[in-house]
Amino acid sequence: MVTTITWIIVFVLIVGIGMFAGKSMSNSKQWTGGDKTLSAIGVGCVLGAWQIGGMSVVGAAQNGYTMGIAGSWYSLAGGIYLLVAAGLAKILRDRMPGDSVPTYLASRFSTSSSKLYSYVWVILGFLYIPVQLKTVASVIQIAVPNLDANWAIVLGLAIATVYTAFSGMKGAASVGKVVCIGIYVLLIGFVAIILPHFGGYSGLVASLPQGYGELSSMPTQKWVGWLLSGILSSVVMQSVLQPIMAAKDSKAARGGCIIGYVFAAPICIFTAIIGMMGAATTSELGNGATAFAWTIKEYTSPVMAGVIFAVATMIIAATMATMMMATGTIITNIYKTQVNKEASEEKMLKVSRYGTLIFSACTLIPAFLLPSAALTTTFQILIQCSTGPVSFSILAGLLWKRTTKQASLASMISGIIVGLIWVISGLSNQIETIYAVIVVSYGVGIITTLLTSKKENAIQA
């Protein structure tokens, strides 16, 4: 009961910070970050919270429980894209109009490319948010004993949705500062205090099956695939680009990406170790989805457990919020360009908020059906099948003037088809989907560009 009460109090305070920061919004640009006012710290905290999220906390602890320290590869390799984004920040801001990827694709290529990206993103959000819901539900169930798993999912979604709808980008930046700093202070303190009970790190590893202390326990092609998909997502994912575009200038955007990486990169080392502590203590946690929350509750006081659960819940909710905000921006763009081109800013803000609420509620359907096993792998498959096929259009569009609208559309369609075939056939269990997607999508994009660029230039002339 003490843990539950502490969790509620701390969590409400953190959510309140975000909603207070967003209470003065009067138009959709302030909600999406289109007013371009974020500092480097603000950008960094939004990106840091986004990258940490459920996969770096619950997912990495699950991997730590099942394979050991190799579970830390998720943030070590997966977060590199933030440094790539830092290098591209000025180009992205100079060459991308507006605050959404579809706007750029429509102006650089065609409305067909813009629409396809929008629909792919909405589908990604429909499946991505449930994966994060699974992670936050595992924490909520430990924080609130005897709560049914489905009700934990509903509660997690309600928290993230209401927070997103009324906090916006400014609220995300404020909460990001609290949770990014808070999660490190709490987890470093927990590991420093509890690890000696196992005889230090070497004693912990000695008590676990062989290979738990080796980074090489995860196949190289797997973590390299995570690294590649992360790099491609740096210029593809609306949820990554949106904070960059919301920065007050290119310097703030670049600095924010670097700060985001500093926050995100080491986190899985601590959460994987927490998962390993759980594995050394009990073998009764099944697939390890609850390893993080169970270990925290097992080895700390009820009050401290409540505080850690509150910060962990909020950092996962912040990740969902960034995704919901990005999806809300895409939905608003669809409304503005395809439904009501004369919509006022006040109307757009309502569409952003209520569109996000309705869409998020719909994600409960896959959330109830999604298995909790191998959450990180499921998450990576989603990212690789969605961002990989779109990356050629954006990267080549920014860096290769010859890239044509035909190449943009062909690369997207071919990459999506190959990605789906790769997953459905089971080949993704042997080699990461991103490799096949890159070869096909980029190959088709380059060949189509070479075949159509001269013809397109001749027509324009």
N, C-alpha and C positions, 0 to 999 in steps of 0.2 A: 504493500500500500504506500509506503514512504517513497519508494522508487517511482511509482505512478504519479503521485502528487508532485514530486520534484520535477518529473518530466513535463507535466502539464504547465507548471508555473514558468519554468525556464523557456519552454517552447513558445508559450503565449507571449512572453516578453520579446523574444527574437522576432516572431511574426509581426508583433506590434511595431517594431523598429522599421520594418519594410513597408508596412501599410501607412505609417505616419509619414515616411519619406515620399510616398506616392500620392498623398491625399490632395496635393495642390494641382494635380494634372488637369488641364482643361482641353487638351487636344491629343490626337493620335500620335503626333510626332514626339511629344513628351513621353508617351507610354512606350513607344518603340525605340526611343533614343535618337530619333531623327532630328532632334534639336541640337545634337552634337555638343554636349556640355560635360561629358565624363572626363575626369582626370586620369592619369596613368594608373594611380592606385585603384580608382573605381573600375577601370577596364580590367586590371589585373585580378581584382577580387571576383568580378563576375566570371571571368574565364577560369580562374582557379577553382571556384565553387562548381562550375560546370564540369570541369575535367575530373574533379575528385568524385563527387556524386556517389551513387550507389555501387557502381562497379569497383571503384577504388577502395571503398569501405567494406561493404558486404561481399562483393564479388571476389576481391583479392583475399579476404579472410577465408572465404570458401575454398579458394585455390590453395591458400596456405594450409588449410585443414586437410586437403586431399593430396597435395603434392609438395608442400613445403615452401621454402623461400623463393622458389621459381614463380610463385604467385605474384611477386612484386614486379614482374616484367610488364604488367599492364600499364603502370604509370611510368616506369623507367623508359620503356620504348614508346608507349602510346602517346605520351605527352610531348614528344619531340616536335610535333606539328606546331606547337605554340612558338617555338623558335623560328620555324619556317615562316609562320604568319608574321612574326616580327620583321623578318627580312623583306616581306612583301607588303607590309602595311602601307607604305607611301603609294606604291603602285595601285593597290586595291582602292585606296581612298581617292586617288587622282582619276582613275579610269572607270570606277563604278558609280553610276549616278544613283541617287535615292538611297534608301536604307534596306533594299531587298535584292536578292539574287535574281528573281524573275524580271525585275525592272531592267537590270543590266543585260540579261539574255535577250529581252525584247528589243532593246536599242542596238545591241551588237550583232544579233543574228536575226531572229524572227519571233513572232508571237507563238509559233508552234513549239520552239525550244523552251520558251518561257512557260507555256502551259504545261508541257511535259514535266519540267522541273517542279512546278507547283504541285502537280498531282502526285509525283513521286515523293515529294516532301510530306505531303499530307498523309500518304500511306505509311511512310517511315514513322511519322509521329504517332500514328494509330497503333503501331507495333512497338515502337521504342518506349513510349511512356509506360506501357504495361510491364516491361522488363524492369524499369526503375521502381514501379509500384511493388513488384515482388520483393525487391531489396528493402524498401522502406517498411513493408508489412512485416518482414522478419524481425525488424527492430521494435516496431510497435507492439507485436505480440509478446515480446519479452518484457517490454516496459509496462504493458497492461495485461497481466496474466489472465488466462481463460478467455481472452478475446478471440472469436472465430477468425480464421485466416481471411475469409472473404470480407468480413467487417473491417478487418485491419486494412485491407486494400481500399475499401470505400473511404475509410477515415483518412488514409494517406492521400488519396486523390482529392478529397474535399479540401484538405489543408493546402495542398499545392495549387489547386485551381483558384480558390478564393484569394490566396496570397498573390498569385500571378495577375489575376484580373484587376486587382486594386493597388498593386505596388509598382508595376511597370519596371522600366530600366533603372530608374533612380532608386527604387526600393531594393532591386536586385543588387545594386552596388553597395548600398548600406548594409544589407544582410550579409553579403559576401565578405565584407570586412570582419564581421563578427564571427562567422562560421569558419573562415579560412584560418584565422589566428586561433580561435577557440579549439578547433579539432586537433591542431598540432600540440598546443599546450596540454590538452587532456590526454592524448594518446602517447606522447613522449613521456609524460609523467606516469601514466599507467604502466608502460613497458619498463621504464627505469625502476619502478617500485616492485613490480611482480616478477620480472625476469630472474632476479637473484634467487627466488624460491625454487627455480628449476636448475640452479647451479650455473646461472649465466647462459649466454647464447650457446656455448659449446655443450653445456649440460642438457639444454633443451633439445639440441640436434641429436645428441647421443641417445636420448630417450625415445626417438622417433624412428620409423623405418628408414632403411638406407636410401639415400638420395634426397632426403628432405632438406639437407643443408646445401644443396647444389643448385645454382642457377641453371645449369645445363639440363635439369630435369624436364624443362619445357623445350620441345624441339625448336631448333633454330629457325626453321621455316615458319613456325607459328608466330614467334615474337617479331620476326622481321616483317611478316605479313601485317601484324598489328601496327608496326612502325610505318609501313607504306600506306596503309589505309588512314592512319592518323595524319600523315603529311598531306595526302590528297584531300582530306576533310578540311584542312586549314583554309582552303580557298573555295570550298564547296558548301559547307554546312551553314545555313542561315543563322543558326544559333551561335556559331563561332564568329562569323562576319559581322553580325549585328552589333556586338559590343565594340568591335574595332571601328565600325562606321560611326558609332555613337561618341567616340572620343572627340575632344575639342580640337585636336590637330593631329598631324601624322606622328609627331614626336610622342605625344601622349599614347597614341595607339601602339606604337612600337614598344615603348616602355611598359605598357600594360600587358602586352603579350609575354614579355620577358618575366615580369612579376608573376603572371599567371603560371608560367612554367616552374618558377622557383617554388610556388605554393604546391603545385600538382605533382611534380616529379618524385619526391621522396616518400609520399604518403603510403604507398603500397608496401614499402619495407616494414612499416609499423603494423599495418593491418594484416599482412601475411604472417608476421610473427605472432600476432594475437590469435590467428587461426591455428598456428602451430601449437600454441599453448593449449588451445582447446583439444587438439588431436592428442597431445601428450597426457591430457587429463581424462578423456573419455572417448570411446569409439561408438557412442550411441547417438551421434548427431546426424546420422544418415548421410545425405549428400553434402552436408556442411553449410547449407544455406543460412542456418542460424548460429554458425560458429562465432561470429563477431559478437553478437548480442549475448549469447550464452556465456562466453568467456568473460566478458565485462561484468556481467551480473555475478558470476561465480567468484571472482577474485577482488571485488571492490565493495565498498559500503553502499547501502541502498541510496543514500543521497548522491554520492558521486556517480553511481550508475545512472541515476535519473538525469543528472547534468549531461553526462556523455551521450546518453540516448537522445536527449533533446537536441544537442548540437548535431549529432549524426543524422537524426531525422530531418533537421532543417537543411543540412547540406545536401541531402538527397532530394528534398523538396525543392531546393534552389536549382538543382540540375533539371528536374522536371519543369520548373518554372521557366528556365531559359528555353527549353524545348517548346513549352506551351506558348511562350511569348513569340518565338520564331514562327511557330505554326500559325498563331494568331495574326502575325504580320503577313504571312503568305495568304491566309484566308481573306484578310482585309484587301490585299492587292488584287486577289481574284474578284472580290466584290467591286472594287474601284474600276478595274479594267474591263470586266466582263458583264457586270450586273447594273451598276449605277455610276456612270462616269461623272455625273454632276454632284456626287455626294459631298456634303459639307464636312469640315473637320470634326464637328460635334457628332455627326452621324457616323463618321469613320471610327471615332473613339468608342462609340456604342457597339459597332460591329466587332471591333477588336476585342472588347471585353466580353460581350455575350457570345460571340463566335467561339472564343476560347473556352468559355464555360460549357457550351453545348458539345463542342468537339471533345473536350476532356472527359465529359460524362460518357461519351460513346466508347472511350478506350477501356471502360470496365468490362466490356464483352470479351476481348482477347485476354485481359488481365486474369479473369476467372479461369480461363482455359489453359493458359501458358504454364508449362511445368517449371518447377523451381531448380531442377538439375542444370548444371553447367550454364549459369546465367551469363558469365563473361563470354563464353563461346557463342551463345545465342545472340548476345548484343553485337559482337564483332561481325557475325554473318549479316545482320541487318545493316550495319554501317557499310560493309564492303559491297553489298548488292545495291546500295542506293547512292553512295557518294562516289564510288569508283567510276561508274558509267557516266556521271555528269562532269567529272573532273577535267576531261579533255576540253570540253566546251569552254570552261572558265579559264583554265591555264593557257590553252592555245589562243583563246580569244584575247587575253591580256598581253601575251608575249609574242604571238605570231600573226602578223597582219593579214596573211594570205588565207587564214582559216575562214571557211565559208559557212553559210547557214545550213547547206546540205550536209556538210561534214559534222556540224554540231548535232543535228538531229540524228544522223546515222550512227554516230559514235554512242549517243545515249541509248538508242533502241537496241543496238547490237550488244552493248555491255550489260544492259538489264536482262536480255534474253539469256546470254551466256551465264550470268550470275545465278539466275533462277535454275537453269539446267544443272549447273554445278552443284547447287544445294540439294535439289530434288533427287539427283542421281546418287547422292551420298559421297561424291568426290571431295566435298569440303571436309570430310572426316580425315582425309589423307593429306590434302594440301590446301592451304588457305585460298578462299574464293578470289581474293583480290588479285592474285597472280594471273588467273585466267581472264578476269575482267580487264585488267590493264592491257594485256597483250591484244585482246580482241578490240576493245574500245579505242585504244590509241592507234592500233593498226588500221582499223576502218576509218578513223578520223583523218589520219595522215593521207591515206590513199585517196579518200574522197576529196580532200582538199586539193591534192595534186591534179585530180581529174576535173574538178569543177572551178578552180580559182580563175583560170584564164578565161573560161567561158563567162563567168560572172563579171569579171572585169570588162570584158568586151561588151556585155549588155549594158553595163553602167556607163561605158564610154559613149 
